[in-house]
Amino acid sequence: MTSPLFDHPALARHRSPRTTTPAMFLHELAARQISERLTEVNRTFTKPAIVTAFPDIWADFLPGATRFADHENLHLPDAGFDLIVHGLSLHWSNDPVGQIIQCRRALRPDGLFLAALFGGETLTELRQSLARAESAVSGGLSPRVAPMAGLRDLGALLVRAGFALPVADREKIGVRYRSLVALMHDLRAMGETNAMADRRRSFTPRALFDLAEQIYADEFGDGATGIPATFEIAFLTGWAPDESQQKPLRPGSATTRLADALHSVEQPAGDFTPGAVRKNKREQP
């Protein structure tokens, strides 16, 4: 059995006092972004649900939605909803594809799944600075910033979960903090501090953080006051399969030649002529 990546009891302790502090601005931003995506969908949803660790933050943007805690077992009823939103907590799951599959099963045919989660470039500056500082101070490394998936891998999760018309996109947010201490304070207020199962449990020497802040400023600062921090929010969209949805055409069923659409000259296989291709490109309007 594979050991869990995250320590969920520790994660619950980190989250317990956090609900409405100003540090929750990223949750509010993600909720607004998902609201905007819903306005672009020509559909009225009558049975929505929200999966979130912070219901007070997410409840207002979709009134009347059934709320579920982001446990590994979501306890979602089969085919119970026509819209499920997973609100900025999937990155802490030990089995993210399992949670997405649970959401897919809980959707009615042609139901919509929308998720927001932190992506791979989140806190890249902090991750690199802490790693270099710890290597210099202690001669080794321990996990201090949770690993987060890249956009391509996240899109693949939708496919594995059986969603139709999968889409993954992202938004990068740059935030400036006056110091490393201020950044760490905000992360604690978000409930996003280190909950890695293999994290070091011993006391962290002050020298490590002092060196990390120096490296952070030297490597990523721009001479202005404070330090920058990158947050990448990935948005996943998928539809529960239904016969009414558009399907890709069968291979060989096209009625228009690609060469005609590109205003190009079709070359038989094995007769590729680079000069002809360059000429065709120049002739395109």
Residue pairs with C-beta under 8 A, 6 or more apart in sequence:
3 197
4 94
4 197
5 94
5 146
5 147
5 196
5 197
6 92
6 93
6 94
6 146
6 195
6 196
6 197
7 195
7 196
7 197
7 199
8 72
8 92
8 94
8 195
10 195
11 92
11 191
11 195
14 188
14 191
14 192
14 193
14 195
15 53
15 54
15 191
16 191
18 24
18 54
18 189
18 190
18 191
19 54
19 56
19 57
20 56
20 57
21 189
22 189
23 185
23 186
23 187
23 189
23 190
24 54
24 57
24 189
24 190
26 88
26 173
26 190
26 231
26 233
27 54
27 57
27 58
27 87
27 88
27 190
28 57
29 173
29 233
30 87
30 88
30 116
30 233
30 235
31 57
31 58
31 61
31 87
31 116
32 61
33 116
33 171
33 233
33 235
34 61
34 85
34 87
34 114
34 116
34 235
35 61
35 62
37 114
37 235
37 237
38 45
38 83
38 114
41 112
43 112
45 82
45 83
45 112
46 82
47 66
47 80
47 81
47 82
47 83
47 108
48 62
48 64
48 65
48 66
48 81
48 82
48 83
48 84
48 85
49 65
49 66
49 67
49 68
49 76
49 80
49 81
49 83
49 84
49 85
49 106
50 58
50 59
50 62
50 65
50 66
50 67
50 68
50 84
50 85
50 87
51 67
51 68
51 69
51 70
51 74
51 84
51 85
51 86
51 87
51 89
51 99
51 103
52 58
52 67
52 68
52 69
52 70
52 85
52 86
52 87
52 88
52 89
53 69
53 70
53 87
53 89
53 191
54 87
54 88
54 89
54 191
55 67
57 87
58 67
58 85
58 87
59 65
59 67
62 85
65 83
65 85
66 81
68 74
68 75
68 76
70 86
70 89
70 90
70 92
70 93
70 99
72 93
72 94
72 95
72 98
72 99
73 102
74 99
74 102
74 103
74 106
76 84
76 102
76 103
76 105
76 106
77 106
78 105
78 106
79 105
79 106
79 107
79 108
79 109
80 106
80 108
81 106
81 107
81 108
81 111
82 107
82 108
82 110
82 111
82 112
83 107
83 111
83 112
83 114
84 103
84 106
84 107
84 111
84 112
84 113
84 114
85 114
85 115
86 99
86 100
86 103
86 113
86 114
86 115
86 116
86 117
86 236
87 115
87 116
88 116
88 117
88 118
88 233
89 117
90 96
90 99
90 100
90 115
90 117
91 117
91 118
91 119
91 146
91 148
91 149
92 146
92 195
93 99
96 149
96 157
97 157
97 160
97 161
100 113
100 115
100 157
100 158
100 160
100 161
100 163
100 236
101 160
101 161
101 162
103 113
103 115
103 161
104 113
104 161
104 162
104 163
104 238
104 240
107 113
107 240
108 240
109 240
109 241
109 242
109 243
110 239
110 240
110 242
110 244
110 245
111 239
111 240
112 237
112 238
112 239
112 240
113 158
113 163
113 236
113 237
113 238
113 239
113 240
114 235
114 236
114 237
115 235
115 236
116 233
116 234
116 235
116 236
117 148
117 154
117 233
117 234
117 236
118 148
118 231
118 232
118 233
118 234
119 148
119 149
119 150
119 151
119 154
119 170
119 232
119 233
119 234
120 148
120 149
120 150
120 151
120 232
121 172
121 230
121 232
122 148
122 230
122 231
122 232
123 145
123 229
123 230
123 231
124 230
125 216
125 219
125 220
125 227
125 228
125 229
125 230
126 145
126 180
126 183
126 212
126 216
126 229
127 144
127 145
128 215
128 219
129 180
129 212
129 213
129 215
129 216
129 219
129 220
130 144
130 145
130 208
130 212
131 141
131 144
132 212
132 215
133 208
133 209
133 211
133 212
133 215
134 140
134 141
134 142
134 144
134 208
134 212
135 141
136 211
137 205
137 207
137 208
137 211
138 205
138 208
142 198
142 199
142 200
143 194
143 196
143 198
143 199
144 194
144 196
144 199
145 194
146 194
146 195
146 196
148 232
149 157
149 234
151 168
151 169
151 170
151 234
152 168
154 168
154 234
154 236
155 166
155 167
155 168
155 236
157 236
158 166
158 167
158 168
158 236
158 237
158 238
159 166
161 238
162 241
163 238
163 239
163 240
163 241
164 238
164 239
164 240
164 241
164 242
164 245
165 237
165 238
165 239
165 245
165 246
166 236
166 237
166 238
167 236
167 237
167 238
168 234
168 235
168 236
168 237
169 234
169 235
170 232
170 233
170 234
170 235
171 232
171 233
171 235
172 230
172 231
172 232
172 233
173 230
173 231
173 232
173 233
174 228
174 229
174 230
174 231
175 228
175 229
175 230
175 231
176 224
176 226
176 227
176 228
176 229
177 183
177 186
177 226
177 227
177 229
178 225
178 226
178 227
179 213
179 226
179 227
180 209
180 212
180 213
180 216
180 227
181 209
182 226
183 227
183 229
184 193
187 193
213 227
216 227
217 227
220 227
220 228
221 227
221 228
222 228
239 245
257 266
259 265
259 266
262 284
263 280
263 283
263 284
263 285
264 277
264 280
264 284
265 276
265 280
267 273
267 276
267 277
